[in-house]
Amino acid sequence: MRTVGILTLGCKVNTYESEYIIHLLKNAGYQIKSFDDFCDVYIINTCTVTNTSDIKSRKMIRKAIRNNPDACIVAMGCFIEANKDFSLPGLDIILGNRDKSKIVELLDEWFTKKSEIRRLYASLPYDFEDMYINEFPGRTRAFVKIQDGCENFCAYCIIPYVRGKCRSKDSDLVIREITDLVNNGYQEVVLTGIHTGNYGVDLDTNFASLLSKIVSIPGLMRLRISSIEITELTKDVLDVIKNSSIIVDHMHIPLQAGSNHVLKLMNRKYDLDYFFDKINEIRMIRPNMAITTDVIVGFPGETEEDFLQTIETCRKVNFTKMHVFPYSERKGTKAMELPEHVDINIKKERARRLLTVSKELEMSYYQSFVGKEVAVLVEEVKNQNSYGHTDNYLHVQIPDILPHNTFVTVEIVAVSYPYCIGRVSLLK
């Protein structure tokens, strides 16, 4: 039996795709092992969203070659798609973002011929590559990929050039997949995609229609949206959120910049007034909604005044957490052509300052739940403690050993960052 070590870098879409690859390999008789183990095959599902992602992708490919120079080394995904000429001695199978679902036959070909395989195409995919998963071993939260591709072309972003145009999974397949996951014991499902809220643009349907079908699936307790653009929170989408208790009290909505000047430079599709109005709409229908975000600092042309306005904006929105990224130059994007690139040390300093604000907002949000009861889905048990998340994504530590994948009602009695401390009230 051949052994495989798989490493996934980057987003939840990659996580889903890697899980599908694991499913295919298991069915083909491969044994899945740790990436750090000595294996016959290593697969690196790469990321290219930042320069750091590129560096890590290269590093992990080299690590796999060192682990076993005689193994079949497979590199796939966004880094490869962005660097089609990439090659290393010992790298055997090279895929972009097509043909991941053909991994078994590609491995069969390599073990037969022992010669390099490159599957790279002049054009990006036009069709959705169907994948279907009915279990996520070891997880209580299941991902379902409903969409791929992006056509927003934000000035800083390489992803439209490596993922292609927007394309969607057939809604009947989405419903069937989630139904199977629920029947297999998964109580929480996360919808993932590159541009999730744009679902259906190629199928004469829309995201709101899909959501309304999903929340009617018997037995589904929680539905989480991995990320959604503010412009995709249409009236129809907000109506589904308002009327369904299945959709959780947490949304991840990328802001990227808190200055209209920088938003325009970024080619974002909204201004601050639009963003604030939508946030107010959300909180009118869901007062306890936790809203997390992404912010890029040090974008070309960002002044200190722009940055201070970003801090003010983040405080005004009252995000519960911010993922902060210093601007990363990506070859082939419009931002590379802009003047006034910001010094790297200034970018790092601004990131540090904004992360301090993020922690302050997060701690304030956590503290607001002390003395309140919340429902936690138990995801992990270790060192005599149980850990899980509330629907609004509080990470809760409970000093008891509790059954995995069960809901428990706890009172939040303290905050010990990065956890809320919960005391058991009632098992559901």
Disulfide bonds with the S-S distance in Angstrom:
none
